[in-house]
Structure formats: structure tokens, C-alpha cells
């Protein structure tokens, strides 16, 4: 299956492939389009989201294969993956376990590399299962209000929370539930060791106020880079700092 995507081609230039988070869509990354106008760019809608709402997958391998087919469709041969949250987890999986020929580098923002023990996976399976049932059986706005009150979003004020709820309310709850079930963190392999062994450049971006994911990156020995004055969704909360960090990463890799 080919995912819905939009492309901007700069002949002869490698690609930035942008992967959004859960509840998002390819438009999440549009504010950065002109900042990286010297790159070819592919903005992808993940299954269950945006223009890929109708596409269903069963696991991480299925999403990775969809991504591979999409890259082939757009003739993407040399590329960096840039992913936030769920998109970051899928990018990490694709880099470590997928057919990732042509991958030049990986940037993951606030994305969990995987759970290290069975008890954590079982606990997460129960938690995600409850969210799936709520998405299937309750009004979406009510579920979103509680979603954005989770500890990882505790830095949001009421206005920011309301803005996100309004932005996400257009989603199809049943499709979101299917994607959440297919890509639950409980079903993701622990990728930390494989990430540390990657032969392409890899950086892990995290907002300075995102205490959970800062600690996670440090404990799992990931190459952490902090985005100032931001929480879990650093590219939305401090786009200028995110842009500068990403440009620095790409420039340094090009020089190396």
C-alpha cells in the first residue's frame, strides 16, 4: 500500500521524509517547508490519518512496508527520516528493522525506542487498550480532552489544550483506534541497542520541559539534543529552535 503524501522535488538533492505523530497529519510539518527548500521533501500521512485514513495496517512491519512502497513510488533514493512521537517510533523501526536502502540519517523527536521488560509491555497494552475502547465508544472531543491531560502534556495551559483538541477533532476515531492498536508501544520491539549501532547519523530531539523523554533518552543512552523552551511537542512549541537544531544536524552530517 502506498501512503498519501505530498512531495516537493529539488532535482539532484536528497530527501527529508517527514512523519507526524498520533492524531496529526502531513500538514504538521508545513511550517518548515521553506526552511529546508534546498532539500527534496516528502510529507507523509500515516495510516489512519489525513489522506491515509482509509489504510489499515496490523503492526509495525506493515507500516514500514507501506513507507518503503511510498518511497519507491516517489522515487526517493537518498533520504533522512524525521519523525515526531509515533512518527519517530515508526522512523526508528524502519531504520532498524525495515528495508531502508538509501537511508542517510534519522532524527526522532520525543519518541520511545521501546520498552525493555515484559511487565512494562503488559502495562502499556492495558493502557492502550483502554484508549482504543474509548475512541470506539465515546465522543472524540471528550477522549481528546483526557488525552491532552496525560502527564506528558502537563506543561500545556488551557488555551493550548483547547487549540489542540479543536485541531484534532476532525479525525476518524475508529481509524485512530485501529492505528493505536496496531502500533501500540506494547507491540514495538526494544530498538535502543539497534539505534546505538546504526551506521547512519542519528539524533534524538527532546523539549527541555519534557522530563519523561529527556530521562528516557539518557537512560537508554540515545544521542540527545535539547530543544529549549518546549515540552513534548517541541517542533510546535518552539519551531525556531527545532528548525535550527535540525539544520545543524543536517549540515554537520554533510560536512562529515
C-alpha positions as CSV (number, residue, x, y, z in Angstrom):
1,X,0.0,0.0,0.0
2,X,1.1,3.5,-0.8
3,X,0.6,6.2,1.8
4,X,-0.9,9.5,0.9
5,X,1.9,12.1,0.7
6,X,2.9,15.4,-0.9
7,X,6.2,15.9,-2.5
8,X,8.4,18.8,-3.4
9,X,11.3,17.8,-5.6
10,X,14.6,19.6,-5.9
11,X,16.4,17.8,-8.7
12,X,19.6,16.0,-7.7
13,X,19.0,16.7,-4.0
14,X,18.4,14.1,-1.2
15,X,15.0,14.0,0.6
16,X,13.7,14.9,4.0
17,X,10.8,12.5,4.8
18,X,8.6,13.9,7.5
19,X,6.5,11.6,9.7
20,X,3.9,13.1,12.0
21,X,2.7,11.9,15.4
22,X,-0.5,10.2,16.6
23,X,-3.6,12.4,15.8
24,X,-1.6,14.5,13.4
25,X,-1.2,14.6,9.6
26,X,1.4,15.7,7.0
27,X,0.4,19.4,7.4
28,X,2.0,19.3,10.9
29,X,5.4,19.8,9.1
30,X,4.4,22.5,6.6
31,X,5.8,25.4,8.7
32,X,9.3,24.1,8.0
33,X,8.9,23.5,4.3
34,X,10.6,26.7,3.2
35,X,13.3,26.4,5.9
36,X,14.6,23.4,4.0
37,X,13.8,24.4,0.5
38,X,17.2,23.2,-0.6
39,X,16.1,19.6,0.0
40,X,13.6,17.5,-1.7
41,X,10.8,16.8,0.8
42,X,8.1,14.2,1.3
43,X,5.3,14.9,3.8
44,X,3.6,11.6,4.6
45,X,0.1,10.8,6.1
46,X,0.5,7.7,8.3
47,X,-2.3,5.0,8.2
48,X,-5.5,6.1,9.9
49,X,-4.6,9.8,9.5
50,X,-5.2,12.5,6.9
51,X,-5.3,11.2,3.3
52,X,-4.3,7.8,4.5
53,X,-7.4,7.4,6.9
54,X,-8.7,4.5,4.9
55,X,-5.5,2.5,5.0
56,X,-5.3,-0.2,7.7
57,X,-2.2,-1.9,9.0
58,X,-1.7,-4.7,11.6
59,X,1.8,-4.0,13.0
60,X,5.0,-2.0,12.7
61,X,6.3,-4.2,9.9
62,X,3.1,-3.3,7.9
63,X,3.7,0.4,8.3
64,X,7.4,0.1,7.5
65,X,6.5,-1.8,4.3
66,X,3.9,0.9,3.4
67,X,6.6,3.5,3.9
68,X,9.1,1.6,1.7
69,X,6.4,1.3,-1.1
70,X,5.7,5.1,-0.7
71,X,9.4,6.0,-1.0
72,X,9.7,3.8,-4.1
73,X,6.5,5.4,-5.6
74,X,8.0,8.9,-5.3
75,X,11.5,7.7,-6.4
76,X,13.1,8.6,-3.2
77,X,16.6,7.0,-3.2
78,X,18.6,9.0,-0.7
79,X,16.7,10.3,2.4
80,X,16.6,11.3,6.0
81,X,13.7,10.3,8.2
82,X,12.4,13.0,10.6
83,X,9.6,11.7,12.9
84,X,7.8,13.0,16.0
85,X,6.3,10.7,18.7
86,X,4.5,7.9,16.8
87,X,6.2,9.1,13.6
88,X,9.5,8.9,15.4
89,X,8.9,5.4,16.6
90,X,8.0,4.3,13.1
91,X,11.0,6.0,11.7
92,X,13.2,4.2,14.3
93,X,11.6,0.9,13.5
94,X,12.1,1.4,9.7
95,X,15.8,2.4,10.2
96,X,16.5,-0.6,12.4
97,X,14.2,-3.3,11.1
98,X,12.8,-2.2,7.8
99,X,14.0,-2.3,4.2
100,X,15.7,1.1,4.5
101,X,18.0,1.1,1.5
102,X,19.1,4.7,0.8
103,X,18.6,5.9,4.4
104,X,21.2,8.7,5.1
105,X,20.2,9.6,8.6
106,X,17.5,9.6,11.3
107,X,16.1,12.3,13.6
108,X,13.5,11.3,16.2
109,X,11.7,13.8,18.4
110,X,10.2,12.7,21.7
111,X,9.8,9.1,20.5
112,X,10.0,6.0,22.7
113,X,12.7,3.5,21.5
114,X,10.8,0.6,23.1
115,X,10.0,-1.0,26.4
116,X,12.8,-3.1,28.0
117,X,10.8,-5.5,30.1
118,X,7.7,-7.7,29.8
119,X,5.9,-6.1,32.7
120,X,6.1,-2.6,31.1
121,X,4.8,-4.0,27.8
122,X,1.8,-5.7,29.6
123,X,1.0,-2.5,31.5
124,X,1.2,-0.4,28.2
125,X,-1.0,-3.0,26.4
126,X,-3.7,-2.5,29.1
127,X,-3.4,1.3,28.9
128,X,-3.5,1.5,25.1
129,X,-6.4,-1.0,25.1
130,X,-8.4,1.4,27.3
131,X,-7.7,4.3,24.9
132,X,-8.8,2.1,22.0
133,X,-12.1,1.3,23.6
134,X,-12.7,5.0,24.5
135,X,-12.0,6.0,20.9
136,X,-14.5,3.4,19.7
137,X,-17.2,4.2,22.2
138,X,-17.0,7.9,23.3
139,X,-17.2,11.3,21.7
140,X,-13.8,12.1,20.2
141,X,-13.6,15.6,21.8
142,X,-14.1,14.0,25.3
143,X,-11.3,11.5,24.6
144,X,-9.0,14.2,23.3
145,X,-9.6,16.3,26.3
146,X,-8.4,13.5,28.5
147,X,-5.6,12.6,26.1
148,X,-4.1,16.0,26.4
149,X,-4.3,15.9,30.2
150,X,-1.8,13.0,30.4
151,X,1.4,13.8,32.4
152,X,3.5,14.1,29.3
153,X,1.3,17.1,28.3
154,X,1.2,18.7,31.7
155,X,3.0,21.8,30.5
156,X,0.1,22.8,28.3
157,X,-2.2,25.6,29.5
158,X,-6.0,25.6,28.9
159,X,-5.7,27.6,25.7
160,X,-3.0,25.4,24.2
161,X,-5.0,22.3,25.1
162,X,-8.2,23.7,23.6
163,X,-6.3,24.6,20.4
164,X,-5.0,21.0,20.0
165,X,-8.4,19.5,20.7
166,X,-10.0,21.7,18.0
167,X,-7.2,20.8,15.6
168,X,-7.5,17.1,16.1
169,X,-11.3,16.7,16.3
170,X,-11.6,16.2,12.5
171,X,-10.0,12.7,12.8
172,X,-11.9,9.5,12.4
173,X,-12.0,7.9,15.8
174,X,-12.4,4.3,14.5
175,X,-9.4,4.7,12.2
176,X,-7.3,6.2,15.1
177,X,-8.3,3.3,17.3
178,X,-7.1,0.8,14.7
179,X,-3.8,2.5,14.2
180,X,-3.2,2.8,18.0
181,X,-3.9,-0.9,18.4
182,X,-1.5,-1.8,15.6
183,X,1.3,0.4,16.7
184,X,0.9,0.2,20.5
185,X,4.2,0.7,22.3
186,X,3.5,-2.8,23.8
187,X,3.9,-4.3,20.3
188,X,7.1,-2.3,19.4
189,X,10.4,-4.2,19.8
190,X,13.0,-2.6,22.0
191,X,15.1,-0.7,19.5
192,X,17.6,1.0,21.8
193,X,20.6,-1.3,21.1
194,X,19.9,-1.3,17.4
195,X,19.7,2.5,17.4
196,X,23.0,2.8,19.1
197,X,24.5,0.6,16.5
198,X,23.2,2.4,13.5
199,X,25.8,3.3,10.9
200,X,24.0,6.4,9.7
201,X,23.8,9.6,11.7
202,X,21.1,9.5,14.4
203,X,19.9,12.3,16.8
204,X,17.2,12.3,19.4
205,X,15.5,15.7,19.9
206,X,13.5,16.5,23.1
207,X,12.0,19.6,24.6
208,X,13.7,20.7,27.8
209,X,10.3,20.6,29.7
210,X,9.6,17.0,28.5
211,X,11.1,15.4,31.7
212,X,9.9,11.9,30.9
213,X,11.5,11.7,27.5
214,X,14.7,13.5,28.5
215,X,15.2,10.9,31.2
216,X,14.3,8.1,28.8
217,X,16.9,9.2,26.3
218,X,19.6,9.5,29.0
219,X,18.8,6.1,30.5
220,X,18.8,4.4,27.0
221,X,22.0,6.2,26.0
222,X,20.5,7.9,23.0
223,X,22.3,10.9,21.3
224,X,20.1,13.6,23.0
225,X,19.8,17.2,21.8
226,X,17.6,19.5,23.9
227,X,15.1,22.0,22.3
228,X,14.9,25.0,24.7
229,X,11.5,26.4,26.0
230,X,9.5,23.4,24.7
231,X,7.7,20.3,26.1
232,X,6.7,17.1,24.4
233,X,5.8,18.6,21.0
234,X,9.0,20.7,20.6
235,X,8.6,21.4,16.9
236,X,5.2,23.0,17.5
237,X,6.1,24.8,20.8
238,X,9.4,26.2,19.7
239,X,9.6,25.9,15.9
240,X,12.6,28.2,15.5
241,X,14.8,26.2,17.9
242,X,13.7,23.0,16.3
243,X,14.5,24.3,12.8
244,X,17.9,25.4,13.9
245,X,18.7,22.1,15.6
246,X,17.6,20.1,12.5
247,X,19.6,22.3,10.2
248,X,22.7,22.0,12.4
249,X,22.3,18.2,12.3
250,X,22.0,18.0,8.6
251,X,24.9,20.5,8.0
252,X,27.2,18.6,10.3
253,X,26.4,15.2,8.7
254,X,27.0,16.8,5.3
255,X,30.4,18.1,6.4
256,X,31.3,14.7,7.9
